[in-house]
Amino acid sequence: MSDKQQNLHEFFAEKMEKAKIQFERALDCKHTDFDDLYPYMNEQPQFFWYKRYVAWSELLTIVKLADELGLEWQNQFSPLQVEFIQGKVLQGKVLDNWYPEGDNKEEESVSQMEE
């Protein structure tokens, strides 16, 4: 692999990781870049749906570009997450089952909020 190919692969791996983190933060209702763009919308009930769709769209866009360039991206996700991404539609099952079984991120968040 040439240096340019390696740099491109690293670039997309970094962008993919950032998009994944942004989507997961949106799922967990945590602060994302979208909050900074539209701070006046925080009070709107539909804001969190917009935020999730924006993060999901960003993730799908980066995946699409990686596919078009023939770059590996699937190794950064669980098999179920890859299936969701390939399905492209942000459905309730994606929101409910994004985190692999045994990943206690949501449970940890709830327990930290209760403390």
N, C-alpha and C positions, 0 to 999 in steps of 0.2 A: 504494500500500500504506500503510495507516495505521500509526501508531507502534506500536500494540498488536500488529498483525500482524508488523511488522518485528521487534519484541522477541521474539515467539513463535518466529519463524523463526530468529533468532540463538540463542535459548535451546536449541532443538532441534539446531541445527548444532553447538553446543558440547557438548551431551550425547551426540550421535552420535559426535563426534570422541573424546570420552573413552571411550565404550564400545568404539570401534574400537581405541583404544590398549590398553585393558585386555585385549581379546581377543587382540591381537597379542602382548602381553607374556605372556599365558597360553600361547599357542602356542610362544613362545620359552623357556618355563620360567623366566621372570623374575618378580620380586616383583610381586604385585598386592594389592589391598585384601582379597581372599579369604585371602591368607596371614596377614593380621593378625587375621582373624576366627577362624581355626582353626590357630593355630601348632603345636598338638600333633599335627596330622595330617601335617605335613611329612615325617615318617618313613614314612608309609604309601605303598605303590607306586601305589595308585589315586588319590592326592591330585591329581596333575596332570590326570587325566581329569575329576575333579570340578571342578577349577578352570577347565578349558576349557569345560565345559558351563555352568557358572555365567556365565562371560563371554559365551558364545554366546547364552544366554538373555536376558541383559541387552541385548545388541545387537539381538536380534530384537524384544524388547519396545519398545525405542525406535523401531525401524523401523515396527512396527505402529501405534504412537501417531502417528507422523509421517504415515503413510498415511491414518489415520482423520481427521487434521486437514487433509489435502490439502497437506502440506508436502513440498518436494523434499528428498530425502536421497541419491539415487543418484549425484549429482555428487561425493560424497566417497569413492566406491569405484570400482575398476576394473570393466569390464563383467563379467569372470568372477566377481568378488566379489559383484556385484549378483545374478548368476545363483545363486550359492551361497546368498545371503541369502534370495532368493525361494523357493529349494528348501526352506529351513528346517531340513533335517536335517543335523546335524553328522556328516559321513561322513569317511572317510579321505582322500578326494580333496579335501575342503575343507582339511584339515590339511596335506596335501602340496602343494597348489597355491594357497594363499591369496595368497601374494605374487606380484605380476605378474612375468612373465619379465623379466630384466634388473635386477630388484631384488635386490641382493646382501646383504640383511639377514642371512639365515641364513649365507651364506658368510663374511660379516664376523664374525659371532659365533664361528664355528668357528675362524677364523684368529686372532681375539683370544684365544681360549681356549688356542690352541697356543703363543702367545707367552709 
